[in-house]
Amino acid sequence: MKCDVAVIGSGPAGMAASESASLAGASVCLIEREERMGGVLKQCVHDGFGLFRFGEKLTGPEYAWRYAQKVRALPVDFMGSTYLKTVKKRETSFLLELVNSTHGVFSLEARTLVTAMGCRERTDRQIFLHGERPAGVFTAGQAQHFINIRGLMPGRRCVILGSGDIGLIMARRLTLEGAEVEGVYEVGERCSGLPRNVAQCLEDYDIPLHLRSTVRTIHGRERVEAVTVAQLDEEGHPLNGTERRIECDALILSVGLIPENDLLAPLEPEMDPVTRGPVVDQWGQTSVPGLFSCGNALQVYDLVDHVSESGHRAGKAAALLAEQSLATRAPRIPIHAQDFASYIVPQLLQCPSSEMVSMAFRPKTPIEKASLRIVQDGQDLVCQTLHWLRPAEMQNLPLDLSQANPQGPGLEFHLEQVMP
Amino acid sequence: MTKTITCIVCPRGCPLQLSDAQGQVCVTGNGCKRGEAYGKQEAIHPLRTLTTTVCTDSKEWPRLPVRLSQDIPLEQVFAYMKALDEIVARGCWAPGDVVAQNLLDAGVDVVATGELVYGS
């Protein structure tokens, strides 16, 4: 089998990439390991999606369905229940080895490849939780899958560790379904989820949020029987005498997401150690010609609207590149995050850039008033004032970088604190 | 008397100050018009959108995601959840289909938000 563009993963990023690649005239194969399109949106039954993209508050399944309908209306070859085994780079194409129950093991040759595998949740092992390994320890997404897809309750009395948005959403969801949520425990000094989720998921149901606190031990052999929590000092060490045993039958973890890019390893794209996704230009093209990345596989987004946007960009660019040849490539200059910017995506600027460049970043700490400057060779290309920046909220700004000199040195992306 | 709440209309989550000015609710701190409307409603009677799932007769997909056709009083959320427990959605569904009507005799319908296709 052959196609112009192969898209891996049919969550919001992959569906958007397939749509835009197909609309740009490319033949598209969309590969998905689950039966249905939509990715994690299918289990996100709460609303608040699509406010920017569709101008209304949609639930996850509604948002997924709207995109799935767009994809179904186009000549996109959707392959569900299909696993990608390996990817190889050839001179002007990618060779994918796939497996499904219809064709067995088969290969697909694609001129360009858009990777949209999304991200994975960090597990108890990755945060060094001590104790036995009884049943009843779930990530928030697992608990969400059990309740919303399978109709099964993960526990009756739950403790939530981590204050990511999915954890907050699950605190409410478990409460609505009749479970008791004893509290949410967060290691940091700030909640890592959105303020509105603290309001509508915790405060509405009187669920306490304990900052600078963590779960120290899980008790129980077969099933979780209790956990011990403790408060932490400034350095993150447990404070003596603050340990408290809480009887519960489930511990739900919402302790961070990691882009899922294992499949890319053999292609050896340059990776960003902060985002844990590949280094890309403004079209989502990685250091490997013809290989694109978008959505949560590129960087963990807060809003699905931005995930779709990154998919659209990558899909269209992959289609245009497939039409030409992989050899044609404009010069790219690096963009470096400085000062209070913890990272910047894209990390590369393909020149000339006549269209506005969508730039995503987070501040390292909350900043009331900040100045954003993009500097090349001592010259300001962009200078803006921003207000109320928080690490939990990604900034996604369209910026004009058309004045960047393709032969010049790299761009410095400065985010500085300004006295209000 | 002033009260500070977090606006839940959009992901920005503006901090809203609600104050009482001669019997009228005054909202400040809102970034848009929807925030003002939310703040006023919140001061009078908090309403929430309820989204959840209902039982289906499919073995493969035992839950269908749904929403209520209008926002409901916050204090009645559990009463609605109980009424939703009684519903079994039979057959195929697409987002927008009405699964059940007039819940709790309050004129509130149950609307599918997800797709359920048999044999897919």
Interface residues (C-beta under 8 A of the other chain):
Chain A: E35 R36 K42 V45 H46 D47 G48 L51 K57 L58 T59 G60 P61 E62 W65 A68 I147 N148 I149 R150 G151 L176 E177 L194 P195 R196 V198 A199 Q200 D204 D302 L303 E393
Chain B: I5 T6 C7 I8 V9 C10 P11 G13 P15 R48 T49 T51 T52 T53 C55 W61 P62 R63 P65 R67 L74 V77 F78 M81 A94 P95 T113 G114 E115 S120
